[in-house]
Amino acid sequence: MLLLAVDTATPAVTVALHDGDSVLAESNQVDARRHGELLLPSVDQVLAEAGVKLEAVTGLVVGVGPGPYTGLRVGLVTASTFAAVLGVPVHGLCTLDGLAYAAGAAGIEGPFTVATDARRKEVYWARYEDPRTRVGEPAVDRPADIAEQVAGLPAVGQGALLYPEVFPDARAPEHQSAAALAALAAERLAAGAEFLPPTPLYLRRPDAQVPKNYKVVTPQ
């Protein structure tokens, strides 16, 4: 098994290579505006550090979000393209699940909350019973609207750090890690678990919209 994991659903551009037992190499950069620019060089760096060729990869793992429209699709398109070229499967995982798994590695047992920045003064979030067990589906809300639901729980992710009045017990990790995502995928593959399709989990419409009362200016 040789899994190449990528995630661009958050400001982190993160890539990792996992052999089914441990992480062979990883790259993590935080830049919310350069996902497309940074991802492929990061893949090259990880493969070079591990001393393997892309052709040796047996499967792709990709974070499907939730996340902002533009950044999220960079990772999804890249993973799907690699998988198609190599003729290997691509396994989708919720980005929040990767953060929850990383939180477990950092010592959080549960219950707890994962919250990432959704912009527009909102967070993408979910509650977890433990690092491997999510309660319900991910959602996007204003922090004040979920204050009662997350009260008293530790929280991880950048969204928790941005709104300390709602998440007073914010802890590491702050950003997504493809290494954690790959490790979670390896566990699920070994257990025969199902994965999500490599399609984006947006939870809301893109920021860019076609203007209302749009006028056609092409010749009739």
Residue, then its C-alpha position, 0 to 999 in steps of 0.5 A: m500500500l502506498l497512499l498519496a494524500v492531499d487536502t486543500a479544503t482549508p488554508a493549509v496546502t497539505v500532502a503526505l505519503h503513507d505506506g499503510d503503517s506510517v507516514l513516509a514524507e509530508s509537506n504542510q504550507v498555510d496560504a489561503r490564496r495559493h493552493g493551485e500554485l503550491l500543491l503540485p510542487s508539494v507533491d513533488q517534494v513529498l515523493a522526492e523525500a520518500g524516494v519513490k516515483l508517482e507510478a508507485v502510488t496505489g491509491l489517492v486520498v483527498g479531503v472533500g471538505p467542507g471548504p471554500y469553493t476555489g481552494l477545495r476543488v484544487g485538491l479534488v481535481t488533482a487527486s482525481t486526475f492522478a487517480a485516472v492517469l495511474g488507474v488507481p482508486v481515489h478515496g474521499l474523506c471529510t476534512l473535519d474527520g482528518l482534523a479530528y483524527a489529528a486531535g486524537a494523536a495530539g491527546i484529545e479523547g472526546p467528546f470535542t468539536v472541530a471547527t474550520d474557518a468558513r469565512r463570512k463570519e461562519v464556521y464549518w463544524a461538527r461534533y465528535e464522540d472520539p477522534r474516529t466517531r463524528v456525531g451527525e453531518p458537518a454544517v456551516d453556521r455562525p458561531a453564536d448560533i451553535a454556542e449552546q451545542v458546543a458549550g463545555l467542549p474542547a475544540v480544534g481547528q482554525g475556526a475555534l481560534l477565531y471565535p474564542e467567545v464560543f470556543p474558549d477551550a481551543r486546542a491544537p491542531e489548528h490546521q489540517s494535516a494530510a498525514a493524519l488524513a492518510a493514516l485515517a484512510a489506511e485504518r479504514l482501508a484495513a477495516g474494509a470501510e467505505f469512503l466518500p466519493p471525490t466530490p466537493l462538500y460545499l454546504r453553501r453556494p459559491d461566493a461568486q454569483v452571476p449578477k441579477n438582471y444580467k444582459v446579453v450583449t452578443p449580437q442576435 
